[in-house]
Amino acid sequence: MEDHNAPSAENARRRRNRRVLSGFALALAIALSAFLLLSASRSGSVWFASLWFLALLPALLCALICYIGDPDQTRSSNFYWQVPPALCTVVCLASIFLLHEGVICLVMLSPIWLVSGWAGAFAMRSQRQRRGRAVESSFLIIPLVAMMAEAQVPIPQETVTLTRSVLVKAAPEDVWPHAVSSRNIGASEGRWTITHNIIGMPRPRESVVVGTGVGAVRTAYWGDHVNFEERIVAWEPDRKLGWRFNFTNSTVQDYTDKHISPDGEFLKIDSGDYVLRPVSKDMTELTLTTRYVAKTHVNPYAKLWGELMMGDVEDNVLAIIKDRAEKTSRTSGARSTSPPPWVSW
């Protein structure tokens, strides 16, 4: 006897798979349209750090995929768990290879897109199980209303201070020159960090100071392309070095992530300093502080990434100075009478 149910079951499975693919295609089309609209907007950078883009959009896209992909409400919860990671993966790959987006932005977006996507997917499942129509009929109105509402809310500005310290087995006078300037930093110097080794942030290559004292200019070079200036505002040899950041070009943005400017609409990296505190005759506590201003509707989330990424950068820089200063302390027998090594004319 022939099994007439097999072809029917196979056709049903194919229809369901086509609906899932259709749902993903529609979601990607909406996401691409939103990206292009935000990119074309004067305030596009601000919207990329908005609650609407970070939380509401992925929730609605995942809900839409689940609505189209499970018309008969027969799929298990595994389907709803799998949709957000699948969407994030496709969006990230498309962003890298088609839109040439930076990895940093995608890494920052992915966790909140995943959580918001799961919230949207299971909200849709719960709503449909109750036979409600409120969510199903709101795909068009919710994004527009939410976007207009968020646009009316003032963007908070919060000054954040990030500090890291390290103990150096060297006197302050051995630490100071390396805090002021570090030439020819090797690829093996510093420490392993998530930001540098996994995310791909360029590592410091050298820092060069022109002049001495307040008013001197230090130029920092990262990797092969990134450079920026630091205007010296505090100069107390063996005690404190302070500066204000001066981003005279777009290399930081060009070679890290085009949506994250260090002096832009939702982030301003402002100032920094080293403080050297003698702990004993041959031990110094070196503290590096960076101050920046966060200007988004998601400052708590942005600060978490600032703590990780800027903290990694500070830890790496301190490790370089520590290793070099301790080597100087071990090998120096007498102080050199030549001009200080941090001065470049």
N, C-alpha and C positions, 0 to 999 in steps of 0.2 A: 504494500500500500504506500502510495506516495505521501510525503509529508508536505501538505499545502501551507502549513504555518511557517515553514522555514523561509520561503521567499518573502512573506509578509513581514516577518520579524526583521529580516535583513533590510528591507526597504524602510521600515520604521527607524532602524538604527541609522541608516544613511541620512534620512530626513532630519533626525535629531542632530547629527554631526554637522550637516549643512547649516542648520539653524545656529549652532554654536559658532561656526566660522563666520556666519553673517553678523552675529552679535559682536564678535571681535572686530570685524571689518568696520562696522558702524562706530564702535567705540574709538577705534584708531582714527577714523575720519574726524570725529568730534574733537579728539585730543589734538590732532594736527591743526585743525581749524582754530582751536583756542590758542595754540602756540603761535600760529602766524598772526592772529589778531593782537595778542599781547606783545609780540616782537615789533609789530608795526606801530604800537601805541607809544606815545611819548613817555608815559609812566609804566611801560611794560616791565621794567626791572622790578618795580615795586610789586606788581601783580604776581610775579613769579615767587615772591615771598609772602603771599597772602593766604589767609585761611581758605579762601575760595579755591585757589589752585592746589594747595597742599592737601586739603582734607575733603572738601565737598566734591570737587571734580572726580577724583578717583572713586569715591563712594558711589556717585551716580553712574559712572561708566561700568563699574562692576555689577551694580544692580541692573543696569540695562542688559548686559551680557547674560546674566542669570535669567532675566525675564524672557529674553528671546530664546535662550538655549534650553529652557526647561518649561515649555508651554503647557505640558500636562501635569507638571508638578510631581513627576515620578522619579526624579534623580535623587540620589542620596546626598547626605551632607558633604561627602567627599568632593562632589562637584563644586559646591559653594566654597570649600576651602581651597580648591585648586585654581579657581578663576583669578583671584588677585595676583598670586605669584606669576601666573602665565601672562597676565596683562602687563605686569611690571617688567618681566623679561623681554617681551616684545617691544614695549615702549623704549626700554633702555637700548636695545639693539638698534632700533630704528633711529633713536636720537644720536647714537654714536656714528653709525655708518651713513645715514641720510642727512641728518641735521648737523653733524659734527659737533655735538655738544661735549662739554668737558666732563671728565669722570667725577670730579668733586661734586658738581651739582647733582649728578645722578645718584651718587652715594648718599648725599644728604636727603634727597627726595624719597628714595626707595623705602626706608622704614615706615615713614608716615603714610606713603601711598599704600603700602601693604595693610597697615592697621585700618586705615580709612576704607580700603577696598573690602576687607572682611566685614567691616561694620555695614557697608552698603549692601553687600551680597546677602548677609543673613537678615538684615532688615527687610529686604525684598522677600526672602523666603518666609519670614514670619508674617508679613503682611498678606501674602497670597494664601497662606494657610488659614488666615482668618477671613478670607474672601473679601478683603477690603480693596477699595479702588483709589484711596487717597494717594498712595505712593505711585501707583501705576499711571495715574493721570498727571503727574507732576514733573515729568522729565524735562519739559520745556520751561515751566514757570519757576521751578525752584532755583536753577542756576542764575536766571536773570534777576530775580528778586534778591537773592543772596549777594550777588555781585554789586548791585546798586546799593544795598544796605551797607556792605563793608566799605564801599567808597565814601560813605558819609561819616565813618568813624575815624577820628584823628589818629594818626600813626604815632605811637609812643616812642620816645627816644630815651635810651637807657645807657648810661656810661658804665662800662664793665672794666674791672681791673683784674688782670690775670697775672699771677706771680708763681715763679718756680725758684727754688734755691738748691744749692749744692755745696758740700764741704770740699775744699781744695787743700791738699797737703802742700801748701806753699805760703810764703809770706805775701801780704798785699802787694808789695812792690814787684813780686814775680808774676802776680795775677794781672795787674793793671795793664801792661802792654798788650796782652792777648785779649783783654776785654775791649780795648780801644780799637785794635785792628788785628785781623787774622789773614795772612796771605797764603795762597796756594794750599787750600784745604783739600786733602786727598779724599778720594771716594770712600776709603775705608775708615775715615775719621768720623767721630760722632757715635750715635747709638741707633739701634734698630727702633723704628717707630711705625705705627699703623699709617700715619699720614704720609711718610716718605716712602716706605717700603711696599705698602699695599695700595694706597690711594694714588701715589705717584707725584706728590708735591716735590718740586725741585729742591735739592739740598744746597745749603750755602757753599759757595766756592771760594769766596774771599770778600773781605771788607777793607776798603782803603780810605784813609783820612787825609784830607788836604788841609793843612794848617794845624794850629794847636789852640786850645782854649775855647771859650764860648764864641760861637760864630764859625767855627770850623765845619767842614762838610764831610761826612762819611758816606761813601757809596758802597752799597751792598750788592753783591753779585750772587745770584742763585742759578745753578745749572749753567746751560750754555746761552740762555737768552734773557733771563729775568734780571733787572737791575732797578734800584730805587735809591733815593737819597735820604739821609738822616741829618738834619740840622742840629748841631750841638748847642744845647741850652744850659748845660751844667757840666763843669769840668773841675773836679777836685781830685788831683792825682792820688792814687792809692785808696780813694774813698768813694767817689761817685762820678758816674758819667751819665748824663741825660740828653735826650734828643727828641725832636719832633719829626715825624715822618713827612716826607715830601715826595709824592709820586708824580714825577715829571713826565712820565710816559705811560703807555698802556701795557707794558710787557708783563706785569703781574697778572693782569686780566687776560691777556692774549694767550699766555702759556699755563694758566691754571684753569680758569673758567670764565667765559665771556659774560656771564650773568653776575659774577661776584667781583665787583670793583672794590679795591681797598679804600677808595675815597669816593664812594658812589651814593646812590639814593637810599640804600638801606644798610650800609656799613661804612664806617669811617674809622680806619686805624689811625689813631691820633698821636700817641707819644709812648716813650719807653725809657727805661734807665737801668743801669747796673749799680748796685750798692755793694761795696766790699766792707765786711766787718771782721776784724781780727778776732779769732777765737782763742788762739794761743800764739806762741812765737812763730811757729811754722804751720799754722792752720788758719784758713780764711773761709768765711761763709760768703759765697757770691750769690746775690739775688738778682734775678732778671724780672722786671715788671713791664707789661705791655697794657696800654689802655686803648680801648676802642669804644665807639658808639654804635649800638644796635638800634635800627630804626625800622621795625616791622611789626605786624600784628601777631607774630609768632616769636617774640623775643625769647621766651623760656626755651623753646626748641632750638632756636639759633644759638643761644648761649651754650647749650650742651655740645654742639659741634665746635663752637669757639674754644670751649674748654679742652676738647680732644685735639683739634688741629693746631691751634696756637700753642697749646700746652706742649704738644709734640715738638713743635718748632723750637720752643724755649728749652725744652729738655735736651734736644740735640745740640743746640748752640752751647749750652752750659757744659755738656760733655766734651765738646771740642776744646773749650777754654780750659777746663779742668785738666785734660790730658796734656795739653801743651804747657800749662803753667807748672804742673808737677814735673814734667820733663826738664823744664828750665831750672826749677829749684834743685833738682838732683845734679844737674851738670854745671851749674854756675858756681864758680869759685870766687870770682871777684866781679864787681859791677863794671860794665863797659863804659868807656869814656866817650864813645862815639855818640852821634845824635840819637835821640829816642827812636826805636824801630817803628813806631806808629806814624811818624811824620813822613809825608810824601810831598815833594815840591814839584 
